[in-house]
Amino acid sequence: MTGNQRIHTQAEPYKIKVVEPIKMTTIEYRSKCIEEAGYNTFLLRSEDVYIDLLTDSGTSAMSDNQWAGMMLGDEAYAGSRNFYELEKAVRDVYGFKYIVPTHQGRGAEHIMSQILINKGDYVPGNMFFTTTRLHQELAGGKFVDVIVDEAHIPSNEFPFKGNVDMDKMQKLVDDVGADKIPYVSLEGCVNMAGGQPFSMANLQDLKEFCDKHNILIMLDATRMIENSYFIQQREKGYGHKSVAQILREICDLSDGCAMSSKKDHLVNIGGFLAMNDEEFFRKAKAMVVVYEGLHTYGGMAGRDMEAVARGIREATETDDHVAARIRQTQYLGNRLKDEGVPIILPIGSHAVFLDAKAILPHVDQDEYPAQRLAAELYVESGVRSMERGNVSSGRDPETGKNRRPNLELVRLTIPRRVYTNLHMDVAAEGVFAMMERRNSIKGLKFTYEPEMLRFFQGRFEPVDLV
Ligand SMILES: *Cc1c(COP(=O)(O)O)cnc(C)c1O
């Protein structure tokens, strides 16, 4: 902010000190690349990508302060100084008592699921996330979607599509009994719903319900800073509070969190599990040493923990960072919306999601329209996006059938502090160009289908080739 009411443009709260050149390629070259990658954008080489909107995970630009912290890595096996910096940052900002570092979010999900879930338990959540649900299932649990119905309708503009539907919670308790529900998994800026926040009022209702039934609330805090910003912007009574205050209020209503620092914390690797219960902490410490590393590094180098500690503070010290970050997502989203491209509304926190069912209504969901659309966008523009639909949802473990989720999406995800709005313009024009030939775009079929998390390594060929 300039502090001058007559200046309306809000620019980034940073300037650029180091740059990384990127390669421009041709349509012909990219057609070859995507074919070699089995029409899976995860299998492209990054050097063949012009603008990389695959994910906001681990792709942030670190600050000079974070890089300086990397030089202060204390690479002691045990008791690294950087661990204590990290622990202090989590306690100060999130307010949880205990922290167990892990190499990234799924490391924390693994430990949390194994400790809290018993075979035959049910784990309600505000929509699934790929790795989160898989760890719940591997621990013998069954995920139950309790997000509000609005979240499943791309064009519905409800401002808190991340909310938990309390009737669905009540129904689950009635059906299976509260003692079969160890915790609710509550995600901020729900990724699979399009980066949609929950409201504080909803969390307060959930807390009351869970206290009554003796159910824990475990946050998926991956994008909780961004969720806090939306509460500030959209929820009555929060406009005057800082993002840091709102974040703290959320954490105070919960029992702990699994965190992928690769998102909100502006680092390339890292994560942790945090909680207030001592017994849970003791169990998590015993497990982390088996799967991640000693409880004072959990798979991270000392320098990585220092970068996370500094990233936590940078992302929450003022609201300027998160405001600029979400402003850029809104910029790209509004460009697409203004041209009539079907996207998920409201525009979310970290990504803009194309509605592939609306763009390719002629392609059956079992021919993976979003997967094909992501491939075509790359060929068209050199912009890499990813599928979030039938491929990502996987098969139902009981029936073996595709889950065919309501949302069949292509996600254009925006790394933090990496691209300018001119890059966003190129991405938007790539989508416009693809829209012009959408009627001739067909589907895909698997040539290799991995059993778990198939979207990462699966390979495809176009149905129009055979
Ligand atoms: C990325 C992510 C995870 C998993 O974290 P990793 O660091 O990739 O292991 C969990 N939940 C959500 C919502 C995420 O976006």
The ligand as a Gaussian input file, in Angstrom:
#p B3LYP/6-31G(d) Opt

LIG

0 1
 C       -0.426000     -30.413000      -1.452000
 C       -1.498000     -30.800000      -0.553000
 C       -1.353000     -31.848000       0.365000
 C       -0.152000     -32.752000       0.400000
 O        1.036000     -32.091000       0.632000
 P        2.407000     -32.498000      -0.067000
 O        3.381000     -31.519000       0.488000
 O        2.233000     -32.395000      -1.547000
 O        2.720000     -33.896000       0.351000
 C       -2.401000     -32.092000       1.239000
 N       -3.542000     -31.377000       1.192000
 C       -3.708000     -30.385000       0.314000
 C       -4.975000     -29.627000       0.304000
 C       -2.707000     -30.052000      -0.591000
 O       -2.918000     -29.082000      -1.489000

